[in-house]
């Protein structure tokens, strides 16, 4: 079983977090991450799932980001200040 990374410890469905995403807007891998904001949709033994709102899918649209435990450091999941952070998205 995978150990829960410190940045995932205590997460609950509904928590909002910033994270680094390594796919560009066309879903191609990139070395330069994009900082996104997502809502925790599920906490599983080997990953967390975030719902990311995305206006290109309409007003209520978006997609799920699956962050594996072994990639936790890479994705740099962290708390967010929505007032400040959404202005920067």
N, C-alpha and C positions, 0 to 999 in steps of 0.2 A: 504494500500500500504506500502511496506517495505521502510524504510529510506535507502538512499545510504550511505554506510560506508565511512568514510574519505579516506581510502586507495583506494576506487574505484572512488572517485570524480575526474572528469576531464579526466578519461580514454577514449582513442579513439582507434578505430580499427587500428591495426598496431603497437601499443605500445608494447614494450618488457618488461616483468617483471619476477622477481624471485618470487617463492612462495613455501610453504611447502605442501607436498602431503602425505596423510595418508593411502596410499595403497602401498604394497610392489610390487616388480617386477612381482609377480604372481596375482596381484589384490586382495590380501587379506588385510583386515584392520590391521593396526599396530599403536602402540602408539608412535613409533619413526618415525618422518617424514623424507621424502627425500626432499632435496631442488632441485627444477627443474626450468627451464627457459621456458617461453611460450610467444607466441605472441597473443595479444588480438584479437580475431576473432569476438566477438559480445559483446555489452553492452546492457543488458536487464534490465527491471524494478526490477527483483528479483535476478539477478545473472550476472556474467560475464562469458564468454567462452574464454578459452585460447587454442591455437593450440600448442601442444608440439611435437617437432620433436623427433623421436625415431628410432635409427638405426635398431632395430629388425624388423621394418616394411619396410626396404629398404631405399634407398637414399633419397627419397622424402616422406617417410612414417611418420606417427605419429598418434596422438590421441587427442581428445578434453577433456579438464578438465573443468568441470562445477563448479564454485565457487559461492555458494549461499551467499546472503548478510548477513544472520545470522551467517555464518561461516567465515566472513572476518578476524576477529582477529586471529582465528586458522590458517588460510592459510598464514597470514603474507605477503600479496602481497607488493612488494617493487620494486623500480627502480633497474636496473642492469647495470653493466659495462661489456659489452659483451666480451671484450678482456680478462678480468680477470676471469669472471664467467664461460665461456665456457671451460676454461682450467680445471676447477674443476668439471665438469659434467661427 
